[in-house]
Amino acid sequence: MELRFDGKVALITGGARGIGYAAATLLAEGGAKVALADVNGERAEDSARKLAQRSGMEVIGVRTDVSREEDVSAMAGEVVRKLGPVDIFVSSAAILDDKLFLESSLADWRRMIDICLYGPMLCMRALLPEMVSRKYGRIVCLASDSARLGQARLSYYAAAKAGVIALAKSVAQEVGKSGVTLNIVSPGATNTELRQERENLMRAEMGEEKYQRRMQSVLKVYPTGRLGEPAEVVSAIAYLASEQAGWITGQILSVNGGFAMP
């Protein structure tokens, strides 16, 4: 099944790299105009130029801190001015942490919640009124199966992502009659730049031997025996963002190599 997005405008937060950029690539190659939002404005613009050259579509980069209401409002306005009303929103901006709960701080919790929960909330509030009035919209939020099952050392990340799941399901019930759908893609451990940065820090702190033992323990919980790649996650995102998924809303689709089978 070929998914086309001709005439659509897509906005992806966290879109300059990782799963967000992979999703943007699939949407642009399917005919969508795309806005890549990232807290690093230079990275967003560089990625936008690269994707425009690759896809032949109009792509813009927008510097946005999704935890700041004024940034989100400015982002939404800029995308509409330059590309048109947003039809597809993919909420991919996130941070990672790796701490025991009792070793974490209030500042750690606030930063996580601000970006991973308030970020999607602010973006939805900025984009949904136009979608509802136009009676069309596709929203896909990235979550995590740690939010559904719990996971040691990811307590406040899991809490934030659980909030995203509850948010998307609840809003889906409120706006379903307007033609707007909200769904969640829940990836397992995926080989993104963000994960690589965290893993490099852990390797430096733990030493190579201890780190390799840890990695073997991680891989044992995946029946596929490996981490995922961004390209393996984004087909699910693209489907839920497509015309063909118009009768799917409030659902969670896990793409996790068998890590969890809830």
TORKOL-4160 file (C-alpha; in steps of 0.2 Angstrom, whole numbers, padded with zeros to 4 digits, m for minus):
262
<pt num="1" X="0000" Y="0000" Z="0000"/>
<pt num="2" X="0008" Y="0016" Z="m0006"/>
<pt num="3" X="0004" Y="0031" Z="0006"/>
<pt num="4" X="0003" Y="0048" Z="m0002"/>
<pt num="5" X="0002" Y="0065" Z="0007"/>
<pt num="6" X="0000" Y="0076" Z="m0008"/>
<pt num="7" X="m0006" Y="0094" Z="m0003"/>
<pt num="8" X="m0004" Y="0090" Z="0015"/>
<pt num="9" X="0007" Y="0101" Z="0027"/>
<pt num="10" X="0016" Y="0091" Z="0041"/>
<pt num="11" X="0024" Y="0098" Z="0057"/>
<pt num="12" X="0036" Y="0087" Z="0066"/>
<pt num="13" X="0043" Y="0092" Z="0083"/>
<pt num="14" X="0060" Y="0085" Z="0086"/>
<pt num="15" X="0061" Y="0084" Z="0067"/>
<pt num="16" X="0079" Y="0088" Z="0064"/>
<pt num="17" X="0086" Y="0071" Z="0068"/>
<pt num="18" X="0081" Y="0053" Z="0074"/>
<pt num="19" X="0064" Y="0046" Z="0072"/>
<pt num="20" X="0057" Y="0064" Z="0069"/>
<pt num="21" X="0068" Y="0066" Z="0054"/>
<pt num="22" X="0065" Y="0049" Z="0047"/>
<pt num="23" X="0046" Y="0052" Z="0049"/>
<pt num="24" X="0048" Y="0069" Z="0040"/>
<pt num="25" X="0057" Y="0060" Z="0026"/>
<pt num="26" X="0044" Y="0048" Z="0023"/>
<pt num="27" X="0030" Y="0061" Z="0023"/>
<pt num="28" X="0040" Y="0073" Z="0011"/>
<pt num="29" X="0044" Y="0059" Z="m0001"/>
<pt num="30" X="0025" Y="0055" Z="m0001"/>
<pt num="31" X="0021" Y="0073" Z="m0006"/>
<pt num="32" X="0019" Y="0083" Z="0010"/>
<pt num="33" X="0026" Y="0100" Z="0013"/>
<pt num="34" X="0036" Y="0098" Z="0030"/>
<pt num="35" X="0041" Y="0109" Z="0044"/>
<pt num="36" X="0055" Y="0103" Z="0055"/>
<pt num="37" X="0055" Y="0110" Z="0073"/>
<pt num="38" X="0069" Y="0108" Z="0084"/>
<pt num="39" X="0077" Y="0117" Z="0100"/>
<pt num="40" X="0093" Y="0119" Z="0089"/>
<pt num="41" X="0088" Y="0131" Z="0076"/>
<pt num="42" X="0104" Y="0128" Z="0066"/>
<pt num="43" X="0101" Y="0109" Z="0066"/>
<pt num="44" X="0083" Y="0112" Z="0060"/>
<pt num="45" X="0088" Y="0123" Z="0046"/>
<pt num="46" X="0102" Y="0111" Z="0040"/>
<pt num="47" X="0090" Y="0096" Z="0041"/>
<pt num="48" X="0077" Y="0105" Z="0031"/>
<pt num="49" X="0089" Y="0110" Z="0017"/>
<pt num="50" X="0095" Y="0092" Z="0016"/>
<pt num="51" X="0077" Y="0085" Z="0016"/>
<pt num="52" X="0072" Y="0098" Z="0003"/>
<pt num="53" X="0086" Y="0093" Z="m0009"/>
<pt num="54" X="0082" Y="0074" Z="m0006"/>
<pt num="55" X="0063" Y="0075" Z="m0008"/>
<pt num="56" X="0061" Y="0090" Z="m0020"/>
<pt num="57" X="0047" Y="0096" Z="m0008"/>
<pt num="58" X="0046" Y="0113" Z="0002"/>
<pt num="59" X="0054" Y="0110" Z="0019"/>
<pt num="60" X="0057" Y="0123" Z="0032"/>
<pt num="61" X="0066" Y="0122" Z="0049"/>
<pt num="62" X="0060" Y="0131" Z="0064"/>
<pt num="63" X="0069" Y="0134" Z="0081"/>
<pt num="64" X="0056" Y="0129" Z="0094"/>
<pt num="65" X="0058" Y="0125" Z="0113"/>
<pt num="66" X="0041" Y="0115" Z="0115"/>
<pt num="67" X="0041" Y="0118" Z="0133"/>
<pt num="68" X="0039" Y="0137" Z="0130"/>
<pt num="69" X="0021" Y="0143" Z="0126"/>
<pt num="70" X="0028" Y="0158" Z="0117"/>
<pt num="71" X="0039" Y="0147" Z="0106"/>
<pt num="72" X="0025" Y="0135" Z="0102"/>
<pt num="73" X="0014" Y="0149" Z="0097"/>
<pt num="74" X="0027" Y="0157" Z="0086"/>
<pt num="75" X="0031" Y="0140" Z="0078"/>
<pt num="76" X="0013" Y="0137" Z="0073"/>
<pt num="77" X="0011" Y="0154" Z="0066"/>
<pt num="78" X="0027" Y="0153" Z="0056"/>
<pt num="79" X="0022" Y="0136" Z="0048"/>
<pt num="80" X="0005" Y="0142" Z="0043"/>
<pt num="81" X="0012" Y="0158" Z="0035"/>
<pt num="82" X="0026" Y="0149" Z="0025"/>
<pt num="83" X="0017" Y="0132" Z="0021"/>
<pt num="84" X="m0001" Y="0133" Z="0025"/>
<pt num="85" X="m0013" Y="0126" Z="0039"/>
<pt num="86" X="m0006" Y="0110" Z="0047"/>
<pt num="87" X="m0014" Y="0094" Z="0042"/>
<pt num="88" X="m0002" Y="0082" Z="0051"/>
<pt num="89" X="0007" Y="0084" Z="0068"/>
<pt num="90" X="0020" Y="0072" Z="0074"/>
<pt num="91" X="0025" Y="0075" Z="0092"/>
<pt num="92" X="0043" Y="0068" Z="0093"/>
<pt num="93" X="0053" Y="0080" Z="0103"/>
<pt num="94" X="0059" Y="0072" Z="0119"/>
<pt num="95" X="0074" Y="0070" Z="0131"/>
<pt num="96" X="0081" Y="0054" Z="0139"/>
<pt num="97" X="0088" Y="0051" Z="0156"/>
<pt num="98" X="0094" Y="0036" Z="0165"/>
<pt num="99" X="0093" Y="0038" Z="0184"/>
<pt num="100" X="0086" Y="0028" Z="0199"/>
<pt num="101" X="0071" Y="0038" Z="0206"/>
<pt num="102" X="0079" Y="0041" Z="0222"/>
<pt num="103" X="0094" Y="0048" Z="0214"/>
<pt num="104" X="0084" Y="0060" Z="0203"/>
<pt num="105" X="0080" Y="0078" Z="0208"/>
<pt num="106" X="0065" Y="0090" Z="0206"/>
<pt num="107" X="0074" Y="0099" Z="0192"/>
<pt num="108" X="0076" Y="0082" Z="0183"/>
<pt num="109" X="0057" Y="0079" Z="0184"/>
<pt num="110" X="0052" Y="0096" Z="0179"/>
<pt num="111" X="0063" Y="0096" Z="0164"/>
<pt num="112" X="0056" Y="0079" Z="0158"/>
<pt num="113" X="0038" Y="0084" Z="0161"/>
<pt num="114" X="0040" Y="0101" Z="0153"/>
<pt num="115" X="0047" Y="0094" Z="0137"/>
<pt num="116" X="0039" Y="0077" Z="0136"/>
<pt num="117" X="0022" Y="0081" Z="0142"/>
<pt num="118" X="0019" Y="0100" Z="0142"/>
<pt num="119" X="0027" Y="0100" Z="0125"/>
<pt num="120" X="0014" Y="0090" Z="0116"/>
<pt num="121" X="0000" Y="0098" Z="0126"/>
<pt num="122" X="0006" Y="0116" Z="0121"/>
<pt num="123" X="0007" Y="0110" Z="0103"/>
<pt num="124" X="m0010" Y="0102" Z="0103"/>
<pt num="125" X="m0018" Y="0117" Z="0110"/>
<pt num="126" X="m0010" Y="0128" Z="0097"/>
<pt num="127" X="m0014" Y="0117" Z="0082"/>
<pt num="128" X="m0031" Y="0109" Z="0086"/>
<pt num="129" X="m0042" Y="0124" Z="0084"/>
<pt num="130" X="m0038" Y="0125" Z="0066"/>
<pt num="131" X="m0039" Y="0107" Z="0063"/>
<pt num="132" X="m0056" Y="0106" Z="0071"/>
<pt num="133" X="m0063" Y="0121" Z="0061"/>
<pt num="134" X="m0056" Y="0113" Z="0045"/>
<pt num="135" X="m0063" Y="0096" Z="0050"/>
<pt num="136" X="m0047" Y="0087" Z="0046"/>
<pt num="137" X="m0031" Y="0083" Z="0056"/>
<pt num="138" X="m0019" Y="0069" Z="0060"/>
<pt num="139" X="m0009" Y="0069" Z="0076"/>
<pt num="140" X="0003" Y="0056" Z="0081"/>
<pt num="141" X="0012" Y="0056" Z="0097"/>
<pt num="142" X="0028" Y="0046" Z="0101"/>
<pt num="143" X="0027" Y="0037" Z="0118"/>
<pt num="144" X="0036" Y="0022" Z="0126"/>
<pt num="145" X="0031" Y="0005" Z="0132"/>
<pt num="146" X="0039" Y="0010" Z="0149"/>
<pt num="147" X="0024" Y="0021" Z="0151"/>
<pt num="148" X="0013" Y="0005" Z="0150"/>
<pt num="149" X="0023" Y="m0007" Z="0160"/>
<pt num="150" X="0035" Y="0003" Z="0170"/>
<pt num="151" X="0054" Y="0002" Z="0169"/>
<pt num="152" X="0068" Y="0004" Z="0181"/>
<pt num="153" X="0079" Y="0020" Z="0179"/>
<pt num="154" X="0066" Y="0028" Z="0168"/>
<pt num="155" X="0053" Y="0032" Z="0181"/>
<pt num="156" X="0049" Y="0050" Z="0177"/>
<pt num="157" X="0052" Y="0048" Z="0158"/>
<pt num="158" X="0039" Y="0034" Z="0160"/>
<pt num="159" X="0027" Y="0045" Z="0170"/>
<pt num="160" X="0028" Y="0059" Z="0157"/>
<pt num="161" X="0025" Y="0047" Z="0142"/>
<pt num="162" X="0010" Y="0039" Z="0152"/>
<pt num="163" X="0003" Y="0057" Z="0153"/>
<pt num="164" X="0005" Y="0058" Z="0134"/>
<pt num="165" X="m0005" Y="0042" Z="0131"/>
<pt num="166" X="m0019" Y="0048" Z="0143"/>
<pt num="167" X="m0019" Y="0065" Z="0134"/>
<pt num="168" X="m0020" Y="0058" Z="0117"/>
<pt num="169" X="m0034" Y="0046" Z="0121"/>
<pt num="170" X="m0044" Y="0059" Z="0130"/>
<pt num="171" X="m0043" Y="0072" Z="0117"/>
<pt num="172" X="m0046" Y="0059" Z="0103"/>
<pt num="173" X="m0063" Y="0057" Z="0112"/>
<pt num="174" X="m0067" Y="0076" Z="0112"/>
<pt num="175" X="m0063" Y="0079" Z="0094"/>
<pt num="176" X="m0067" Y="0063" Z="0085"/>
<pt num="177" X="m0083" Y="0070" Z="0077"/>
<pt num="178" X="m0073" Y="0084" Z="0069"/>
<pt num="179" X="m0062" Y="0072" Z="0058"/>
<pt num="180" X="m0046" Y="0074" Z="0069"/>
<pt num="181" X="m0038" Y="0058" Z="0075"/>
<pt num="182" X="m0025" Y="0056" Z="0088"/>
<pt num="183" X="m0014" Y="0040" Z="0090"/>
<pt num="184" X="0002" Y="0035" Z="0099"/>
<pt num="185" X="0017" Y="0026" Z="0092"/>
<pt num="186" X="0026" Y="0017" Z="0106"/>
<pt num="187" X="0044" Y="0013" Z="0100"/>
<pt num="188" X="0056" Y="0001" Z="0109"/>
<pt num="189" X="0074" Y="0006" Z="0111"/>
<pt num="190" X="0079" Y="0014" Z="0094"/>
<pt num="191" X="0096" Y="0018" Z="0087"/>
<pt num="192" X="0094" Y="0037" Z="0087"/>
<pt num="193" X="0107" Y="0051" Z="0089"/>
<pt num="194" X="0099" Y="0055" Z="0106"/>
<pt num="195" X="0101" Y="0037" Z="0112"/>
<pt num="196" X="0119" Y="0036" Z="0105"/>
<pt num="197" X="0123" Y="0052" Z="0115"/>
<pt num="198" X="0116" Y="0045" Z="0131"/>
<pt num="199" X="0125" Y="0028" Z="0128"/>
<pt num="200" X="0142" Y="0036" Z="0125"/>
<pt num="201" X="0140" Y="0045" Z="0142"/>
<pt num="202" X="0136" Y="0029" Z="0150"/>
<pt num="203" X="0151" Y="0020" Z="0142"/>
<pt num="204" X="0163" Y="0033" Z="0148"/>
<pt num="205" X="0156" Y="0032" Z="0166"/>
<pt num="206" X="0155" Y="0013" Z="0167"/>
<pt num="207" X="0170" Y="0008" Z="0157"/>
<pt num="208" X="0169" Y="m0003" Z="0141"/>
<pt num="209" X="0168" Y="m0020" Z="0150"/>
<pt num="210" X="0154" Y="m0016" Z="0161"/>
<pt num="211" X="0145" Y="m0006" Z="0148"/>
<pt num="212" X="0145" Y="m0021" Z="0136"/>
<pt num="213" X="0138" Y="m0033" Z="0150"/>
<pt num="214" X="0124" Y="m0020" Z="0152"/>
<pt num="215" X="0121" Y="m0020" Z="0133"/>
<pt num="216" X="0119" Y="m0039" Z="0133"/>
<pt num="217" X="0107" Y="m0038" Z="0147"/>
<pt num="218" X="0097" Y="m0025" Z="0137"/>
<pt num="219" X="0096" Y="m0035" Z="0121"/>
<pt num="220" X="0091" Y="m0051" Z="0130"/>
<pt num="221" X="0074" Y="m0043" Z="0133"/>
<pt num="222" X="0071" Y="m0041" Z="0115"/>
<pt num="223" X="0065" Y="m0057" Z="0106"/>
<pt num="224" X="0072" Y="m0049" Z="0090"/>
<pt num="225" X="0089" Y="m0048" Z="0098"/>
<pt num="226" X="0093" Y="m0030" Z="0093"/>
<pt num="227" X="0088" Y="m0012" Z="0094"/>
<pt num="228" X="0076" Y="m0004" Z="0082"/>
<pt num="229" X="0081" Y="0008" Z="0068"/>
<pt num="230" X="0071" Y="0025" Z="0065"/>
<pt num="231" X="0066" Y="0019" Z="0048"/>
<pt num="232" X="0057" Y="0004" Z="0056"/>
<pt num="233" X="0047" Y="0015" Z="0067"/>
<pt num="234" X="0041" Y="0028" Z="0055"/>
<pt num="235" X="0031" Y="0017" Z="0043"/>
<pt num="236" X="0018" Y="0016" Z="0058"/>
<pt num="237" X="0019" Y="0035" Z="0060"/>
<pt num="238" X="0016" Y="0037" Z="0042"/>
<pt num="239" X="0001" Y="0025" Z="0041"/>
<pt num="240" X="m0008" Y="0034" Z="0056"/>
<pt num="241" X="m0005" Y="0050" Z="0048"/>
<pt num="242" X="m0012" Y="0045" Z="0031"/>
<pt num="243" X="m0030" Y="0046" Z="0024"/>
<pt num="244" X="m0031" Y="0027" Z="0025"/>
<pt num="245" X="m0031" Y="0028" Z="0045"/>
<pt num="246" X="m0046" Y="0039" Z="0046"/>
<pt num="247" X="m0056" Y="0027" Z="0057"/>
<pt num="248" X="m0042" Y="0024" Z="0069"/>
<pt num="249" X="m0041" Y="0035" Z="0084"/>
<pt num="250" X="m0035" Y="0034" Z="0102"/>
<pt num="251" X="m0025" Y="0019" Z="0099"/>
<pt num="252" X="m0007" Y="0014" Z="0104"/>
<pt num="253" X="0004" Y="0005" Z="0091"/>
<pt num="254" X="0020" Y="m0003" Z="0099"/>
<pt num="255" X="0035" Y="m0005" Z="0087"/>
<pt num="256" X="0047" Y="m0013" Z="0099"/>
<pt num="257" X="0055" Y="m0029" Z="0093"/>
<pt num="258" X="0044" Y="m0039" Z="0105"/>
<pt num="259" X="0050" Y="m0030" Z="0121"/>
<pt num="260" X="0033" Y="m0028" Z="0127"/>
<pt num="261" X="0017" Y="m0037" Z="0121"/>
<pt num="262" X="0003" Y="m0029" Z="0132"/>
